[in-house]
Amino acid sequence: MISTRMAPESLVTNEGKVTFGHFDGIPQQINAQWFDYRTTMDKRASRIARYFAYKQFQFVSIITPRYVIGFAIADIRYLGSSFCYLYDIERDHLYEQNWLRPLALDKQMSSSPFSGVSHIAAAKLRIEIEQGQWRAQAHSKHLNLDVVLQSPQGSLPLSLCTPTGYNGWTYTQKHNALTVAGSLTVEGQAIDLDQALASYDFSAGYMRRETSWRWASLSSRNKNTSLGLNLAAGVNETGSCENALWVNGTRHLLSPVHFLFERDNITQPWRIYSEDGRVELTFQPINQRNEKINLLLLKSNFRQFIGYFDGFVTDGFGHKHPIVQVIGLTEDHYAKW
């Protein structure tokens, strides 16, 4: 059994300390400016070092019977980076649009995972969080989206903070299998959202200067059961991990998982599994969004895959949930930022 605690009002205390662990609920404030950030030689970091070491990103995914939509806003201080893609399942075609902004220009990021607004590129991508509920807006060449992500009554997000590297920490908040209300048009045609499901990701902190992660996410509905799954390896594995299953809104925390796949042969299936036997999945990629940036200060080798999951996940009550040809996402990412 993985223990949890009530979410603190502020993730960082006014003494500069960070609260670690799994939370039931969402911190109302992060207050990263209060953190007693030190160098690796135990000296207080300069104001410039504090500013550039803090990273933050937000991501929204929406899946309808025909389309997969993903968009992200990332603040890596030197650069604001964002993308929006639309994957047409029937045509097996991915459309995407990207925006880059230097430093803090044409970009705003919410400092709180509970209430705040983030946007970039003249608000072509916008995320509004109000009392923990997300409203997502995206306007690209191929789509117009304005939706609210709704969780079942009493459903808890994954919410945790862990130490990162020698002197940092990472806060991550995710929620899957959310219903969607609002409007979506693709190429001017209105899309029914009755069967749509969504997920979100809010991550922030003093992350490693050089980092990498693997990630998997799915949201599905089968008869009277909705399933959401978030699995990751590479960032939040210091005493905890960011792995969770949602069954009809009830959150079940999972143990660490391994990702096995071939970077040189991306058409081959992945295996994603836990050593305790509760997670056993294969993932077959069918398309991907990728981006490589190799600059003096920054490097990014980003690949997000769309494909189908098969296998099973066992919840905290011992009930095994089969997963058969469920579309979802995986990611393989290296970053130096």
Secondary structure, DSSP 8 states (H G I E B T S, - for coil): ----EE--SBSB-TTS-B--EEEES--SB--GGG---B-TTS-B--HHHHHHH-EEEEEEEEE-SSEEEEEEEEE-SSEEEEEEEEEETTTTEEEEEEEEEETTTTEE--S-SSSEEEEETTTTEEEEEETTEEEEEEE-SSEEEEEEEE--TT---EEEEEEETTTEEEEEEEEEEEEEEEEEEETTEE---TT-EEEEEEEEEE--SEEEEEEEEEEEEETTEEEEEEEEESSS-SS----EEEETTEEEE---EEEE--TT-TTS-EEEEETTSSEEEEEEEEEEEEEEEE-SS-EEEEEEEEEEEEEEEE-TTS-EEEEEEEEEEEEEEEEE-
